[in-house]
Amino acid sequence: MPLNGVDTPTLFATIKAVGAEPALANFQFRAKSRWLSGTHSESTIHGFFGAGGEQTHVAPYKAESDHPRVLCGADAAPSPVEWVLHALASCLAAGIGNIAAARGIKLTRVESTVEGDIDLRGLLGLSKDVRNGYERIAVSFEIDGDASPDQLRQVVMQSQARSAVFDILTNGVPVSVSAKTLAAA
């Protein structure tokens, strides 16, 4: 029976299937992005590989990014670093929903505030001693449900322990960048 909007029978069946056939766990997510103007770009997310074959979302999803005016953008969308905060918050919230459902805990409220601190001197090339990205990210949750405060905190901590985005941010991941240039004749 679904709980917290999570189809728990399917969740447990997925865990069992992947445990029996580890190759089903290999996924590759993709985004195709294009520059629009200035600091504004748009990404489309549609196809991915997973569960042993090519998959597609029910529809192509679009996400735009821009910088605020104070950072030379047109403020047409959240900035890329703000999307990182969204990715972390939504990954942790998804985990909380799944873990609580798996433990039979009915949630009534899950809200988070995510704050990231950046010193722009790094990305502006003004200091080699300052990193380009976030120096610190803090996430705080307000969570309520039919469990004790300790049980709810354990759900949050388990979500952190299993979050893909938390892992990417705290452990890093190799990233390669290549460019195919189309020179003007």
Residue frames as a rotation matrix with the C-alpha (Angstrom) as fourth column:
MET 1
0.582 0.813 0.000 0.00
0.813 -0.582 0.000 0.00
0.000 0.000 -1.000 0.00
PRO 2
-0.049 -0.621 0.782 1.46
0.518 -0.686 -0.512 3.42
0.854 0.380 0.355 -0.93
LEU 3
0.577 0.115 -0.808 2.61
0.781 -0.365 0.506 5.67
-0.237 -0.924 -0.300 1.91
ASN 4
0.097 -0.495 -0.864 3.79
0.122 -0.855 0.504 9.29
-0.988 -0.154 -0.022 1.57
GLY 5
0.664 0.213 -0.717 3.11
-0.638 -0.339 -0.691 9.00
-0.390 0.916 -0.089 -2.17
VAL 6
-0.447 -0.870 -0.208 5.65
-0.888 0.403 0.221 6.15
-0.108 0.283 -0.953 -2.38
ASP 7
0.638 0.565 -0.523 4.61
-0.643 0.765 0.042 2.85
0.424 0.309 0.851 -3.96
THR 8
0.095 -0.666 0.740 6.32
-0.926 0.213 0.311 0.78
-0.365 -0.715 -0.597 -1.27
PRO 9
0.639 0.087 0.764 5.63
0.039 0.989 -0.145 -2.62
-0.768 0.123 0.628 -2.92
THR 10
0.919 -0.330 0.217 7.42
0.222 -0.021 -0.975 -1.40
0.326 0.944 0.054 -6.07
LEU 11
0.465 -0.775 0.428 10.22
-0.831 -0.549 -0.092 0.11
0.306 -0.312 -0.899 -3.95
PHE 12
0.194 -0.373 0.907 10.84
-0.642 0.651 0.405 -3.23
-0.742 -0.661 -0.114 -2.22
ALA 13
0.807 0.126 0.576 10.51
0.303 0.750 -0.588 -5.14
-0.506 0.649 0.568 -5.53
THR 14
0.835 -0.545 0.077 13.11
-0.236 -0.481 -0.845 -2.82
0.498 0.687 -0.530 -7.10
ILE 15
0.217 -0.768 0.603 15.53
-0.969 -0.096 0.226 -3.38
-0.115 -0.633 -0.765 -4.22
LYS 16
0.357 -0.009 0.934 15.04
-0.214 0.973 0.091 -7.14
-0.909 -0.232 0.345 -4.55
ALA 17
0.948 0.056 0.313 15.47
0.282 0.306 -0.909 -7.12
-0.147 0.950 0.274 -8.36
VAL 18
0.632 -0.766 0.119 18.65
-0.564 -0.559 -0.608 -5.03
0.532 0.317 -0.785 -8.25
GLY 19
0.173 -0.546 0.820 20.03
-0.865 0.313 0.391 -7.22
-0.470 -0.777 -0.418 -5.46
ALA 20
0.497 0.101 0.862 19.43
0.106 0.979 -0.176 -10.30
-0.861 0.179 0.475 -7.63
GLU 21
0.428 -0.330 0.841 20.74
0.903 0.130 -0.409 -8.71
0.026 0.935 0.354 -10.85
PRO 22
0.094 -0.459 -0.883 23.29
0.557 -0.711 0.429 -5.95
-0.825 -0.532 0.189 -10.07
ALA 23
-0.765 -0.395 0.508 23.59
0.634 -0.328 0.700 -4.89
-0.110 0.858 0.502 -13.74
LEU 24
0.159 0.917 0.366 20.12
0.869 -0.306 0.389 -3.33
0.469 0.256 -0.845 -13.40
ALA 25
0.494 -0.004 -0.869 21.68
0.694 -0.601 0.397 -0.75
-0.524 -0.799 -0.294 -11.07
ASN 26
-0.581 -0.814 0.009 23.75
0.627 -0.441 0.642 0.89
-0.519 0.379 0.767 -13.83
PHE 27
0.623 0.780 0.059 22.19
0.696 -0.518 -0.497 4.17
-0.357 0.351 -0.866 -14.92
GLN 28
-0.694 -0.714 0.091 23.43
0.693 -0.629 0.353 7.06
-0.195 0.308 0.931 -17.05
PHE 29
0.443 0.817 -0.370 21.49
0.667 -0.576 -0.473 10.32
-0.599 -0.037 -0.800 -16.82
ARG 30
-0.516 -0.592 0.619 21.90
0.857 -0.349 0.380 12.98
-0.009 0.726 0.688 -19.50
ALA 31
0.426 0.586 -0.690 21.17
0.394 -0.806 -0.441 16.64
-0.814 -0.084 -0.574 -20.09
LYS 32
-0.166 -0.394 0.904 21.50
0.972 -0.219 0.083 18.52
0.165 0.893 0.419 -23.37
SER 33
0.277 0.202 -0.940 22.17
0.574 -0.819 -0.007 22.20
-0.771 -0.538 -0.342 -22.83
ARG 34
0.001 -0.281 0.960 22.35
0.921 -0.373 -0.111 25.21
0.389 0.884 0.259 -25.11
TRP 35
-0.682 -0.321 -0.657 23.48
0.538 -0.829 -0.153 28.75
-0.496 -0.458 0.738 -24.51
LEU 36
0.372 0.871 0.322 20.78
0.913 -0.281 -0.297 31.34
-0.168 0.404 -0.899 -25.22
SER 37
0.383 -0.283 0.880 22.44
0.263 -0.879 -0.397 34.69
0.886 0.383 -0.262 -24.53
GLY 38
0.227 -0.337 0.914 24.67
-0.757 -0.651 -0.052 36.32
0.612 -0.680 -0.403 -21.96
THR 39
-0.781 -0.473 0.408 24.62
-0.624 0.556 -0.549 34.04
0.033 -0.683 -0.730 -18.90
HIS 40
0.109 0.951 0.288 21.27
-0.814 0.252 -0.524 32.43
-0.571 -0.178 0.802 -19.86
SER 41
-0.802 -0.310 -0.510 21.10
-0.554 0.705 0.443 28.79
0.222 0.638 -0.737 -20.95
GLU 42
0.297 0.928 0.225 18.50
-0.945 0.319 -0.069 26.05
-0.135 -0.192 0.972 -21.25
SER 43
-0.849 -0.517 0.104 18.86
-0.508 0.855 0.104 22.33
-0.142 0.036 -0.989 -20.66
THR 44
0.282 0.887 -0.365 16.57
-0.892 0.383 0.241 19.56
0.354 0.257 0.899 -21.86
ILE 45
-0.742 -0.410 0.531 16.39
-0.604 0.752 -0.264 16.31
-0.291 -0.517 -0.805 -19.93
HIS 46
0.273 0.874 -0.402 14.58
-0.961 0.270 -0.065 13.44
0.052 0.404 0.913 -21.60
GLY 47
0.711 0.000 -0.703 16.43
-0.219 0.950 -0.222 10.20
0.668 0.312 0.675 -22.31
PHE 48
0.062 -0.730 0.680 18.55
-0.992 0.027 0.120 8.11
-0.106 -0.683 -0.723 -19.97
PHE 49
-0.133 -0.165 -0.977 19.91
-0.331 0.937 -0.113 4.59
0.934 0.308 -0.180 -19.67
GLY 50
-0.558 -0.088 0.825 18.77
-0.829 0.095 -0.551 2.44
-0.030 -0.992 -0.126 -16.77
ALA 51
0.151 0.612 0.777 17.29
-0.583 0.689 -0.430 -0.88
-0.798 -0.388 0.460 -15.68
GLY 52
-0.197 -0.385 0.902 19.10
0.340 0.836 0.431 -2.58
-0.920 0.391 -0.034 -18.55
GLY 53
-0.155 0.154 0.976 18.03
0.988 0.047 0.150 -0.35
-0.023 0.987 -0.159 -21.44
GLU 54
-0.919 -0.110 0.379 17.29
0.194 -0.962 0.191 3.09
0.344 0.249 0.905 -22.86
GLN 55
-0.159 0.860 -0.484 14.48
0.954 0.007 -0.300 4.93
-0.255 -0.510 -0.822 -21.08
THR 56
-0.630 0.013 0.777 12.69
0.268 -0.935 0.233 8.24
0.729 0.355 0.585 -21.48
HIS 57
-0.869 0.433 -0.238 10.83
0.060 -0.385 -0.921 10.47
-0.491 -0.815 0.309 -19.07
VAL 58
-0.042 0.944 0.326 7.11
0.777 0.236 -0.584 10.88
-0.628 0.229 -0.743 -19.77
ALA 59
0.918 0.237 0.319 8.01
0.387 -0.713 -0.584 14.21
0.089 0.660 -0.746 -21.41
PRO 60
-0.115 -0.959 0.260 11.14
0.725 -0.259 -0.638 16.25
0.679 0.115 0.725 -22.12
TYR 61
0.680 0.259 -0.686 11.84
0.698 -0.518 0.495 18.48
-0.227 -0.815 -0.532 -19.13
LYS 62
0.206 -0.589 0.781 13.42
0.483 -0.634 -0.605 21.89
0.851 0.502 0.154 -19.54
ALA 63
0.576 -0.129 -0.807 15.41
0.742 -0.332 0.582 23.84
-0.343 -0.934 -0.096 -16.99
GLU 64
0.578 -0.369 0.728 16.76
0.306 -0.729 -0.612 27.32
0.757 0.576 -0.308 -17.52
SER 65
0.334 -0.552 -0.764 19.63
0.882 -0.102 0.459 28.98
-0.332 -0.828 0.453 -15.75
ASP 66
0.433 -0.245 0.867 20.84
0.350 -0.841 -0.412 32.56
0.831 0.482 -0.278 -15.64
HIS 67
-0.581 -0.601 -0.549 22.72
0.777 -0.207 -0.595 34.83
0.243 -0.772 0.587 -13.29
PRO 68
0.425 0.707 -0.565 21.07
0.815 -0.571 -0.102 37.60
-0.395 -0.417 -0.819 -11.29
ARG 69
0.837 -0.033 0.546 21.47
0.319 -0.783 -0.535 41.14
0.445 0.622 -0.644 -12.55
VAL 70
0.820 -0.544 0.180 24.00
-0.509 -0.548 0.664 41.95
-0.263 -0.636 -0.726 -9.84
LEU 71
0.003 -0.827 0.562 26.20
-0.027 0.561 0.827 39.23
-1.000 -0.017 -0.021 -11.41
CYS 72
-0.628 -0.341 -0.699 25.86
-0.570 -0.411 0.712 40.48
-0.530 0.846 0.064 -15.01
GLY 73
-0.845 0.401 0.355 22.90
0.517 0.783 0.345 38.30
-0.140 0.475 -0.869 -15.91
ALA 74
-0.666 0.700 0.258 19.32
-0.310 -0.573 0.759 39.04
0.679 0.425 0.598 -16.94
ASP 75
-0.817 0.310 0.486 17.85
-0.432 0.229 -0.872 37.13
-0.382 -0.923 -0.053 -13.96
ALA 76
-0.208 0.736 -0.645 15.69
-0.889 0.133 0.439 35.05
0.409 0.664 0.626 -16.32
ALA 77
0.633 0.336 -0.697 16.05
-0.069 0.921 0.382 31.91
0.771 -0.194 0.607 -14.16
PRO 78
0.922 -0.359 0.146 17.84
-0.121 0.091 0.988 30.57
-0.368 -0.929 0.040 -11.07
SER 79
0.262 -0.913 -0.313 21.63
-0.962 -0.223 -0.156 30.56
0.073 0.343 -0.937 -11.27
PRO 80
0.189 -0.248 -0.950 23.52
-0.293 0.909 -0.295 27.28
0.937 0.334 0.099 -11.78
VAL 81
-0.830 -0.552 -0.078 24.72
-0.084 0.262 -0.961 27.30
0.551 -0.792 -0.264 -8.17
GLU 82
-0.429 0.769 0.474 21.12
-0.868 -0.206 -0.452 27.73
-0.250 -0.606 0.755 -6.98
TRP 83
0.451 0.542 -0.709 20.12
-0.727 0.684 0.060 24.66
0.518 0.489 0.702 -9.02
VAL 84
-0.455 -0.664 -0.594 22.77
-0.073 0.692 -0.718 22.74
0.888 -0.283 -0.363 -7.05
LEU 85
-0.877 0.192 0.441 20.98
-0.471 -0.162 -0.867 23.73
-0.095 -0.968 0.233 -3.83
HIS 86
0.145 0.977 -0.153 17.67
-0.985 0.127 -0.120 22.61
-0.098 0.168 0.981 -5.35
ALA 87
0.161 -0.142 -0.977 19.21
-0.453 0.868 -0.201 19.30
0.877 0.475 0.076 -6.42
LEU 88
-0.840 -0.517 -0.167 20.49
-0.069 0.407 -0.911 18.65
0.539 -0.753 -0.378 -2.90
ALA 89
-0.640 0.657 0.397 17.19
-0.692 -0.269 -0.670 19.61
-0.334 -0.704 0.627 -1.23
SER 90
0.306 0.846 -0.437 15.07
-0.949 0.307 -0.070 17.54
0.075 0.436 0.897 -3.60
CYS 91
-0.129 -0.422 -0.897 17.35
-0.301 0.879 -0.370 14.49
0.945 0.222 -0.240 -3.41
LEU 92
-0.970 -0.228 0.082 17.28
-0.130 0.205 -0.970 14.54
0.204 -0.952 -0.229 0.39
ALA 93
-0.357 0.914 0.192 13.49
-0.849 -0.232 -0.474 15.06
-0.389 -0.333 0.859 0.42
ALA 94
0.270 0.415 -0.869 12.97
-0.773 0.632 0.062 12.14
0.575 0.655 0.491 -1.98
GLY 95
-0.541 -0.565 -0.623 15.08
-0.050 0.761 -0.646 9.96
0.839 -0.319 -0.441 0.28
ILE 96
-0.888 0.267 0.374 13.13
-0.427 -0.179 -0.886 11.07
-0.169 -0.947 0.273 3.33
GLY 97
0.056 0.978 -0.200 9.84
-0.993 0.034 -0.111 10.17
-0.102 0.205 0.973 1.63
ASN 98
0.214 -0.032 -0.976 11.10
-0.484 0.865 -0.134 6.75
0.848 0.501 0.169 0.54
ILE 99
-0.740 -0.596 -0.312 12.83
-0.022 0.485 -0.874 5.85
0.673 -0.639 -0.372 3.80
ALA 100
-0.696 0.559 0.451 9.89
-0.665 -0.264 -0.699 6.97
-0.271 -0.786 0.555 5.95
ALA 101
0.299 0.844 -0.445 7.50
-0.939 0.344 0.021 4.94
0.170 0.411 0.896 3.77
ALA 102
-0.034 -0.402 -0.915 9.74
-0.253 0.889 -0.381 1.88
0.967 0.218 -0.132 3.97
ARG 103
-0.927 -0.347 -0.142 9.75
0.069 0.215 -0.974 2.22
0.368 -0.913 -0.176 7.77
GLY 104
-0.216 0.943 -0.254 5.96
0.855 0.308 0.417 2.67
0.471 -0.127 -0.873 7.92
ILE 105
-0.503 -0.014 -0.864 6.20
0.591 -0.735 -0.331 6.31
-0.631 -0.677 0.378 9.02
LYS 106
0.323 0.674 0.664 3.50
0.929 -0.359 -0.088 8.64
0.179 0.646 -0.742 7.69
LEU 107
-0.755 -0.627 -0.192 4.90
0.641 -0.767 -0.017 12.11
-0.136 -0.136 0.981 7.03
THR 108
0.420 0.899 -0.124 2.78
0.852 -0.437 -0.287 15.23
-0.312 0.015 -0.950 7.39
ARG 109
0.981 -0.148 -0.122 5.43
-0.176 -0.947 -0.267 17.87
-0.076 0.284 -0.956 6.68
VAL 110
0.237 -0.964 0.123 8.93
0.834 0.266 0.483 17.98
-0.498 -0.012 0.867 5.25
GLU 111
0.969 -0.012 0.245 10.51
0.120 -0.847 -0.518 21.35
0.214 0.532 -0.820 4.50
SER 112
0.247 -0.944 -0.220 14.12
0.926 0.162 0.342 22.34
-0.287 -0.288 0.914 4.12
THR 113
0.949 -0.198 -0.247 16.19
-0.247 -0.951 -0.188 25.47
-0.197 0.239 -0.951 3.88
VAL 114
0.458 -0.836 0.301 19.46
0.864 0.498 0.071 25.14
-0.209 0.228 0.951 1.99
GLU 115
0.937 -0.229 -0.265 22.07
-0.237 -0.971 0.002 27.88
-0.258 0.061 -0.964 2.08
GLY 116
0.502 -0.816 0.286 25.37
0.865 0.480 -0.148 28.00
-0.016 0.321 0.947 0.22
ASP 117
0.732 -0.330 -0.596 28.17
-0.044 -0.896 0.442 30.50
-0.680 -0.298 -0.670 0.79
ILE 118
0.470 -0.584 0.662 30.40
0.877 0.222 -0.427 31.58
0.102 0.781 0.616 -2.11
ASP 119
0.220 -0.523 -0.823 33.26
0.122 -0.823 0.555 34.08
-0.968 -0.223 -0.118 -2.15
LEU 120
0.936 0.319 0.151 33.20
0.181 -0.069 -0.981 35.49
-0.302 0.945 -0.122 -5.70
ARG 121
0.410 -0.843 -0.349 36.90
-0.776 -0.523 0.352 36.37
-0.479 0.127 -0.868 -5.67
GLY 122
-0.286 -0.520 0.805 37.66
-0.037 0.845 0.533 32.80
-0.957 0.123 -0.261 -6.77
LEU 123
0.169 0.427 0.888 35.45
0.816 0.445 -0.369 32.60
-0.553 0.787 -0.274 -9.84
LEU 124
0.981 0.143 -0.128 36.27
0.062 -0.869 -0.492 36.20
-0.182 0.474 -0.861 -10.79
GLY 125
0.504 -0.856 0.119 39.97
0.671 0.301 -0.678 35.32
0.544 0.421 0.726 -10.83
LEU 126
0.566 -0.242 0.788 40.81
-0.392 -0.920 -0.001 37.79
0.726 -0.308 -0.615 -8.07
SER 127
0.113 -0.533 0.838 42.29
-0.971 0.119 0.207 35.26
-0.210 -0.838 -0.504 -5.63
LYS 128
-0.148 -0.261 -0.954 44.00
-0.509 0.847 -0.153 31.92
0.848 0.463 -0.259 -6.14
ASP 129
-0.963 -0.262 0.068 43.39
-0.171 0.397 -0.902 31.22
0.209 -0.880 -0.427 -2.44
VAL 130
-0.353 0.918 0.180 39.60
-0.620 -0.085 -0.780 31.21
-0.701 -0.387 0.599 -2.79
ARG 131
-0.715 0.135 0.686 37.76
0.439 0.850 0.291 28.31
-0.544 0.509 -0.667 -4.42
ASN 132
-0.936 0.351 0.013 35.37
-0.173 -0.492 0.853 28.96
0.306 0.797 0.521 -7.31
GLY 133
-0.202 0.918 -0.341 32.39
0.175 0.377 0.910 27.18
0.964 0.125 -0.237 -5.79
TYR 134
0.735 0.609 0.299 30.61
-0.215 -0.208 0.954 26.93
0.643 -0.765 -0.022 -2.50
GLU 135
-0.453 -0.836 0.309 32.75
-0.547 -0.013 -0.837 27.16
0.704 -0.548 -0.451 0.61
ARG 136
-0.950 0.255 0.183 29.96
-0.037 0.488 -0.872 25.77
-0.311 -0.835 -0.454 2.75
ILE 137
-0.405 0.902 -0.150 26.43
-0.339 0.004 0.941 24.43
0.849 0.432 0.304 2.32
ALA 138
-0.944 0.193 0.269 23.99
-0.219 0.245 -0.945 24.07
-0.248 -0.950 -0.189 5.21
VAL 139
-0.440 0.847 -0.299 20.71
-0.112 0.279 0.954 22.15
0.891 0.453 -0.028 5.08
SER 140
-0.929 0.233 0.288 18.11
-0.279 0.072 -0.958 22.34
-0.244 -0.970 -0.002 7.82
PHE 141
-0.632 0.726 -0.270 14.90
0.198 0.488 0.850 20.31
0.749 0.484 -0.452 7.87
GLU 142
-0.552 0.653 0.519 11.57
-0.774 -0.169 -0.610 20.76
-0.310 -0.739 0.598 9.57
ILE 143
-0.645 0.252 -0.721 9.91
-0.271 0.807 0.524 17.35
0.714 0.534 -0.453 9.58
ASP 144
-0.441 0.589 0.677 6.75
-0.811 0.062 -0.582 16.01
-0.385 -0.805 0.450 11.18
GLY 145
-0.273 0.397 -0.876 4.99
-0.528 0.699 0.482 12.67
0.804 0.594 0.019 11.06
ASP 146
0.718 0.659 0.224 3.59
-0.572 0.375 0.730 9.83
0.397 -0.652 0.646 13.14
ALA 147
0.404 -0.684 -0.607 6.95
0.618 0.693 -0.370 8.90
0.674 -0.226 0.703 14.67
SER 148
0.654 -0.245 -0.716 9.10
0.620 -0.369 0.693 10.10
-0.433 -0.897 -0.090 17.53
PRO 149
0.847 -0.407 -0.342 11.48
-0.484 -0.857 -0.178 13.04
-0.221 0.316 -0.923 17.00
ASP 150
-0.092 -0.932 0.350 14.40
-0.549 0.341 0.763 10.60
-0.831 -0.122 -0.543 17.21
GLN 151
0.004 0.167 0.986 12.88
0.580 0.803 -0.138 8.32
-0.814 0.573 -0.094 14.55
LEU 152
0.923 0.359 0.136 12.29
0.326 -0.545 -0.773 11.31
-0.203 0.758 -0.620 12.26
ARG 153
0.504 -0.827 -0.247 15.89
-0.747 -0.562 0.355 12.50
-0.433 0.005 -0.902 12.75
GLN 154
-0.228 -0.580 0.782 17.06
-0.086 0.812 0.577 8.97
-0.970 0.064 -0.235 11.88
VAL 155
0.535 0.485 0.691 15.07
0.670 0.255 -0.698 9.12
-0.515 0.836 -0.189 8.64
VAL 156
0.954 -0.214 -0.211 16.80
-0.285 -0.865 -0.413 12.40
-0.094 0.454 -0.886 7.73
MET 157
0.132 -0.975 0.177 20.24
-0.751 0.018 0.660 10.98
-0.647 -0.220 -0.731 8.59
GLN 158
-0.067 -0.093 0.993 19.56
0.356 0.928 0.111 7.83
-0.932 0.361 -0.030 6.53
SER 159
0.872 0.394 0.289 18.51
0.419 -0.298 -0.858 9.99
-0.252 0.869 -0.425 3.61
GLN 160
0.658 -0.714 -0.239 21.79
-0.715 -0.692 0.100 11.91
-0.237 0.104 -0.966 3.89
ALA 161
-0.126 -0.754 0.645 23.71
-0.424 0.629 0.652 8.62
-0.897 -0.191 -0.399 4.01
ARG 162
-0.126 0.164 0.978 22.02
0.634 0.772 -0.047 7.40
-0.763 0.614 -0.201 0.78
SER 163
0.729 0.488 -0.480 21.67
0.032 -0.725 -0.688 10.66
-0.683 0.486 -0.544 -1.17
ALA 164
0.373 -0.569 0.732 23.38
0.926 0.282 -0.253 10.65
-0.063 0.772 0.632 -4.58
VAL 165
0.586 -0.126 0.800 23.59
0.242 -0.915 -0.322 14.46
0.773 0.382 -0.506 -4.67
PHE 166
0.891 -0.312 0.330 24.98
-0.428 -0.333 0.840 14.66
-0.152 -0.890 -0.430 -1.12
ASP 167
0.542 -0.708 0.452 27.60
0.491 0.703 0.514 12.09
-0.682 -0.057 0.729 -2.15
ILE 168
0.428 -0.356 0.830 28.52
0.819 -0.236 -0.524 14.03
0.383 0.904 0.191 -5.31
LEU 169
0.713 -0.074 0.697 28.93
-0.135 -0.990 0.034 17.25
0.688 -0.118 -0.716 -3.35
THR 170
0.791 -0.366 0.491 30.85
-0.561 -0.112 0.820 15.83
-0.245 -0.924 -0.294 -0.41
ASN 171
0.377 -0.661 0.649 33.03
0.227 0.745 0.627 13.24
-0.898 -0.089 0.431 -2.18
GLY 172
-0.134 -0.403 -0.905 33.43
-0.747 -0.560 0.359 14.83
-0.652 0.724 -0.226 -5.60
VAL 173
0.583 0.282 0.762 33.27
0.302 0.795 -0.526 13.02
-0.754 0.537 0.378 -8.91
PRO 174
-0.583 -0.804 0.118 35.67
0.404 -0.160 0.901 12.98
-0.705 0.573 0.418 -11.86
VAL 175
0.639 0.735 -0.226 34.44
0.187 -0.434 -0.881 15.41
-0.746 0.521 -0.415 -14.51
SER 176
-0.501 -0.763 0.408 35.86
0.656 -0.028 0.754 15.65
-0.564 0.646 0.515 -18.00
VAL 177
0.495 0.577 -0.650 35.23
-0.031 -0.735 -0.677 18.55
-0.868 0.356 -0.346 -20.34
SER 178
-0.482 -0.600 0.639 35.86
0.680 0.204 0.705 18.47
-0.553 0.774 0.310 -24.07
ALA 179
0.169 0.513 -0.842 35.12
-0.245 -0.806 -0.540 20.89
-0.955 0.297 -0.010 -26.88
LYS 180
-0.163 -0.116 0.980 34.41
0.909 0.369 0.195 20.35
-0.384 0.922 0.045 -30.55
THR 181
-0.276 -0.007 -0.961 35.04
-0.003 -1.000 0.009 23.65
-0.961 0.005 0.276 -32.24
LEU 182
0.352 0.444 0.824 33.36
0.878 0.148 -0.455 24.76
-0.323 0.884 -0.338 -35.42
ALA 183
-0.443 -0.676 -0.589 35.79
0.424 -0.737 0.526 27.30
-0.790 -0.017 0.613 -36.81
ALA 184
0.676 0.619 -0.398 34.49
0.004 -0.544 -0.839 30.03
-0.736 0.566 -0.371 -39.10
ALA 185
0.241 -0.565 0.789 35.95
0.914 0.405 0.011 29.87
-0.325 0.719 0.614 -42.60
